[in-house]
Amino acid sequence: MLGKTRWIIAEGYIPQGGPHADDPTLRSHETACVLNAGHQPAALSIMVYFADREPAGPYQLEVPARRTLHLRFDELDDPEPVPRETDYSTVIESSQPVVVQHTRLDARLGSLALLSTLAYGEDR
């Protein structure tokens, strides 16, 4: 099996504004790219942690077997939206081993800046 069942993204921040703010495809955002290479669907439970308040979540999602999900944090809204301009960290628990990569698109300056890194993974 490929992957782990718990993933931690310690760095999170969704920038606000910029010249592309009205274009959803180019708007600043953060993404968790989740690969489920296994033969069973992966049920995800996501908690978002903040410096100055209680966590948000759990956000519940599913990645079908042998599929990938590019999850934009700015599109999460149940139980509440993930706020922009706020530092946060994320813990993703999965019912099946998955691989998680974290990416940020920062479009505040007009030119696009992209960063990406593999999240920290461990088995529960």
N, C-alpha and C positions, 0 to 999 in steps of 0.2 A: 504494500500500500504506500502511496505517496502522500506525504504531508504529516501534519500534527492536528490535534483536536483543540488546542488553545493557542491563540495568537494575540500578541500585545503590540499595539502601535503607540509608543510613548509620546510621539510628537504629532500634534494635530492643531491646525489653524486654517480657517477658511477666510482668505482676504475678501474685502468688500470693495466695490466700485471698480473704476478703471474704464478705459474706452470700449471694452467689450462687454460691459455689464448687461446689455440688453440682448446679447446673443448667447443662448444657453449652451451652445457647443464650445464657445470660447471664454465664457465667464469663469473667473477664478473658482476652483473647486478642489476637493480632495477625493480620492477614490481608493477603495480597497478592491483589488482585483483578486478574486477567489477562484481557484482551480479545484474542481472535484473530479479527479481522474478515476475515482472508484466506481463500483457497480451499484451503489445505493445512494439515494438522495441524501444530501447533507442539510440538516436543520441547523441554522445559525441563530445564536442569541448574542446580541451586541449590547454592551454597556459602554456609555460615554462618561468619562470622569472629568471634573473641572477643578480648578484651584480654589474657587470661592463658594461652591455650593454643592449640594448633593448630586449624585450621578443621575443621568437620564437613561431610560431603558427599562426593561430590555426591548430592543428592536428585534423582531422575529422575521427571518427570511429563509428561503430554501434555495439551494443550488442543486439542480437535477444531476443525476449520475452522468459521469463523463461529459460534463459541461463546465463552462466558466461564467462568472457573474462579475461585471464591472459595476460595483456599488458606489454611487456618488453620495457622499455624506450630506451634501446640500439638498438632496432629494428625500432624505429620511424625515418623516413627519409624525410617525406614530410610535411612541406616545407623545413626542413633541419634536419640533424642528431642531436641528443642530445649529446653534447660533454662529453667525459670522463674527470676525474680529474678536474671537475668544479662544484662549488656549484650552486644549482638551487632549485627553488620551483615550484610547479605546481598547477594550478587551473583547475578543471574538471567541465564543465557545461554539464548537461544532460537534454534531453527533457522529460524524465520520471524519477521517483524516482529510484535510485540505491543505492547500498552499495559499498564503496571502502575501500580496505585494502592495505596498502603499505608494501612492503617487499624488503629487500636488501640482496643479497648474496655477501659476500666479500671473495674472494678466493686468495687474494694476498700472504698469508703466507703458502699456501699449505693446511693447515687444513681449513675447511670451517666455516665461521662465518655467522650466519643468524639472522636478526632482522626483526620484523614485528610489525605493529601497525595499528589500525584503523585510517583512515584519519579524519580530521575535516569536518563534514557535516552540511549544512544548506539549507533551502529552499530559492529560489530567491524571 
